[in-house]
């Protein structure tokens, strides 16, 4: 199944999100504050993808918050994607 992710390269990119985003990929380990900001800015988010190393260090509080909001967490990378060229990437999951 192909999914289009909005790639979030840094905390600054959270301010640039459209409210209709449904799938996002974090290129950094989001804090609870970042997840709250994402949820406020994009209430329809259903999938958050993280690299494995960031997923492994994600706090239980953050995982619980995502679970409560019915947001699925996927593990995966988007190696070499340049967000200055395109903010979106299509990934087979």
Secondary structure, 3 states (H helix, E strand, C coil): CEEEEEEECCHHHHHHCCCCCCEEEECCCCCHHHHHHHHHHCCCCCEEEECHHHHHCCCHHHHHHHHHCCCEEEECCCCCCCCCCCCEEEEEC
